[in-house]
């Protein structure tokens, strides 16, 4: 943890609410014609017990790329995977905890890697991308966009 006494004073702070910032990771595996997506079962509210993409809040002074790699590693045990930014999703109401903007990353792996659920993920599994289980948040819309990007 950083020593707050050594941090430079924050400038240009305004009196208005700020949205929270998260990252989500859409990771695909293609086996022949079948496309799979990695999902975690949420271990906490909101949407406890529902499937979602690995992801979470960006720490202060952490880059988006580092946050995505950290969350993927913490929730599934996967690391060293090349990820690209897909889009940002920030509609008010997408997260019942408050206004939350998520920067989504996506990638593919050539081998169906074993995953281990950890941190706040109760389970981690590969699922059919075209017929996923019911997803939390706006993750169905995110999945649709990621699949369209793959088809380009």
N, C-alpha and C positions, 0 to 999 in steps of 0.2 A: 504494500500500500504506500502511496506517495505521502510524503510529509507535507501537509497543507501549508506549513509556514514557508516552504521553499517554492511553492507554486506562485507564478506571477499573478498579480491582481487581475481579476476579470474586468474587462472593459466592455462598453457598449451593451450592458445588461439592461433590458427593458422590463417594465412591469406588465407582462402579459403571459398567459399560459402557453406552454410549449408542448407540442406532441412528443410522445416517447418515440424512440427509434429502435427498431428490431431488424434482424436479418432472418431470412428463411432460405432453405436449401432444397432445391428440387434435383434429385439425383436419379438418373435413369440407367437402366441396363437393358440391352437388346439381346434377346436370345432367338435367333432366326427371325421370324416375323413378329414374335411377341415382344412387347415393350413393357418393362416393369419400372415402377417408381418406388423409391425408399420412403417409408412412412414410419412415424413413431406414434405410439398410443400415449396420449397425454396423461401424465400421472397427477396433474394438479388442475384446479379450476383456473380459468374458465375452460369449458369443454372437456373436463376430466373424463377419461375413458374413450374419447373420440380420437380418430386418426388424424394426423397432421404432418406437415413437413418438419424435419429437424430445424430448429432455430431458437432464437431468443433475443434478449436485449443486448444492445451494444454498450459496452463499458465506456466510461469516460476516458478520453485519450486513446481509444482503440480504433483502428481503421476498420472500415466495413469488411474488407477482405479478411483481416485477422479475426474479426468477430464471426464471420461465416465459417472459417476453418476451425475455430475453437468450438463453436456450437455443434458442428458436425462430429468432431472428435469426442466431445463430452457426451453427446446423446447416443452415438452409434458406434464409437470406437474407430471410425474410419478417418484416415489422415492422408495427406499427400495427394489429394485429388484436385485436378485443375478445375476451377470454377469460373464462370463468366457471369457478369451482371445481366439479369434479364430485364427487370423493370422495378419501379417503386409503386407500392400500393398504399394509399393513404386516405381512402374515403372515411370520413367520420362515421363511427358506428361499426367499423369492421372488427373492432376489438371491444368487448364489453368492459374492459378495464379502463378505457378512456381513449382519447384520440392517439392512435399509434400508427406510425408510418413504418412499413416494412420494405427494405430493399432486398429483392429476391435474387439469388444466385442459382445457376443451374449448371449441370455437367453430366457427363456420361462415363461409365466404367465399362471396360470390355469384358471383365470377368465378374460373375455374381459373387461379390465378396460377402463373407460372413459378417454379421453385425451383432453387436452386443448393446442392449439397452442400458443406459446409465443416466446419471444426473436426474432430471425430472421426467425422463421418458420411462414409462412403465414397460413398454415393449418396443421393439424395432424389427420391422419385417419388410420384405419386398412384396409389392402388390401389383396386380395388373393396372397399367396406366389407363387403359381404355375402360375398365370396369372397377374403379377403386371403391373401397367402402365409403360410407358417409364421412365427409371431411369437416374439420373445424374451420372456424373463421371464414375467409373468402378463398380458401385453398383450392376449391374446385375451379374457380375462375383462373387462379394462378396456374394450375395444372394445364388447363386448356391453352393458355398463352404459351407455356413452356413447350407443349407438344407441337404447337404451330411453329415455334421457332426451330424445333428439331427438323421439321419437314422442309425447311427452306433449303 
